[in-house]
Amino acid sequence: MLIVTSNEIPGHKIDAVFGEVMGLTVRSRDIGSQMLAGFRSLGGGELPEMTRALYESRQEVMARMVAEAQQRGANAIVAMRFDTSEMGSNWTEVCAYGTAVYAIPLAKGEPGATGQSIYLTSQPSPQAASQPTPKPGSQPTPPGAQPSPGE
């Protein structure tokens, strides 16, 4: 899943928009790590326990957002953002959100094509790689159709 914070994906055409998707979690800080972080904050510097908790929360909400986008048929998310807020004295809400889209890489020669999109369009698709090569003069089997006997 391609995820960008911009509204467009360079070298790609957005073919369909599936709407906003998000992932959300609310975490409470356990009293032990909260006390340890409180003592460490007296001396200044990074609070590794809190950094780890925030990192894990962001990974979790990203996974939830991606799962929702995939359920809708998207292959990319644009305008992705994080939002965090405090809820009470020891609860933290973390949210990732963006717009689920279906993006098509632009081929070489198309206006706006990039090195990445050209590379992506020159590679065989996973569906094409799993399809048997048609015999000369025969019609290719459409995706999802069963080949006729003898093919």
C-alpha positions in Angstrom: 0.0 0.0 0.0 1.4 3.3 -1.1 0.8 6.0 1.6 1.7 9.7 1.0 1.1 12.9 2.9 0.6 14.8 -0.4 -2.8 15.2 -2.1 -1.4 13.5 -5.3 1.1 10.8 -6.1 3.8 11.9 -8.5 3.8 9.6 -11.6 0.4 8.2 -10.9 -3.2 8.9 -11.9 -5.9 8.6 -9.3 -8.5 6.5 -10.9 -11.0 6.1 -8.0 -11.6 7.7 -4.7 -13.1 5.5 -1.9 -13.3 8.2 0.8 -11.7 8.8 4.2 -10.2 6.0 6.1 -8.7 6.0 9.6 -7.2 4.0 12.3 -7.7 4.9 16.0 -6.4 3.8 19.4 -6.7 5.1 22.9 -3.9 4.1 25.2 -3.6 4.4 28.9 -0.1 4.8 30.5 0.6 2.2 33.2 1.5 3.7 36.6 5.0 2.2 36.5 6.2 3.7 33.2 4.4 6.9 34.1 6.3 7.2 37.4 9.6 6.3 35.7 9.0 8.8 32.9 8.2 11.4 35.6 11.6 10.8 37.3 13.4 10.9 34.0 11.7 14.2 33.0 13.4 15.9 36.0 16.8 15.5 34.3 15.5 16.4 30.8 16.0 14.4 27.6 14.1 11.7 25.9 11.6 9.5 27.7 12.2 6.1 26.0 9.1 4.4 27.5 6.8 7.1 26.2 8.6 7.2 22.8 8.1 3.4 22.5 4.5 3.7 23.4 3.8 6.5 20.9 5.7 4.6 18.2 3.7 1.4 18.8 0.5 3.4 18.8 1.3 5.0 15.4 2.2 1.6 13.9 -1.1 0.2 15.2 -3.3 3.0 13.8 -1.5 2.9 10.4 -2.2 -0.9 10.2 -5.9 -0.3 11.0 -6.1 2.5 8.4 -4.5 0.4 5.7 -6.8 -2.5 6.5 -9.8 -0.3 6.1 -8.5 1.1 2.8 -7.8 -2.5 1.5 -11.4 -3.5 2.4 -12.7 -0.7 0.2 -10.5 -1.8 -2.8 -7.8 0.9 -2.5 -4.2 0.5 -3.3 -3.0 3.8 -2.0 -3.8 6.5 0.6 -3.3 10.2 0.0 -3.3 13.2 2.3 -2.4 10.9 5.3 -2.1 12.6 8.7 -1.6 11.7 12.3 -3.6 13.3 15.1 -2.9 12.9 18.9 -4.7 14.2 21.9 -4.8 13.7 25.6 -8.0 12.3 27.1 -7.9 12.8 30.9 -4.7 12.7 32.8 -3.3 9.4 31.5 -5.1 8.5 28.3 -3.8 9.3 24.9 -5.7 9.1 21.6 -3.7 8.5 18.4 -5.4 8.6 15.0 -4.1 8.1 11.5 -6.4 9.2 8.6 -6.3 9.9 4.9 -8.2 9.4 1.6 -8.3 5.8 0.2 -7.7 5.8 -3.6 -6.9 3.5 -6.5 -3.8 4.9 -8.2 -2.4 3.8 -11.6 1.2 4.3 -12.4 1.8 6.4 -15.6 3.8 4.7 -18.4 6.8 6.1 -20.2 5.8 8.9 -22.5 2.7 9.8 -20.6 2.7 13.4 -19.2 3.7 13.3 -15.6 5.4 9.9 -15.7 8.3 9.5 -13.2 11.1 7.0 -13.0 9.2 5.0 -10.4 6.0 4.9 -12.4 7.8 3.9 -15.5 9.5 1.1 -13.6 6.1 0.0 -12.2 4.4 -0.1 -15.6 7.3 -2.0 -17.2 7.0 -4.8 -14.6 4.6 -7.7 -15.3 1.6 -7.5 -13.0 1.1 -10.3 -10.4 -2.1 -11.3 -12.2 -0.3 -11.5 -15.6 2.5 -13.6 -14.1 0.0 -16.2 -12.8 -1.9 -16.4 -16.0 -0.8 -19.1 -18.6 0.6 -17.6 -21.8 -2.1 -17.9 -24.5 -1.3 -19.9 -27.6 -0.9 -17.9 -30.8 -4.3 -17.2 -32.4 -6.2 -18.0 -29.2 -8.2 -15.5 -27.1 -6.8 -14.7 -23.7 -8.8 -16.0 -20.7 -10.5 -13.0 -18.9 -9.6 -12.6 -15.2 -11.8 -14.9 -13.0 -12.9 -17.0 -16.0 -12.1 -20.7 -16.3 -10.0 -21.7 -19.3 -11.8 -24.1 -21.7 -10.5 -27.7 -21.9 -7.4 -28.1 -24.0 -6.0 -24.6 -23.0 
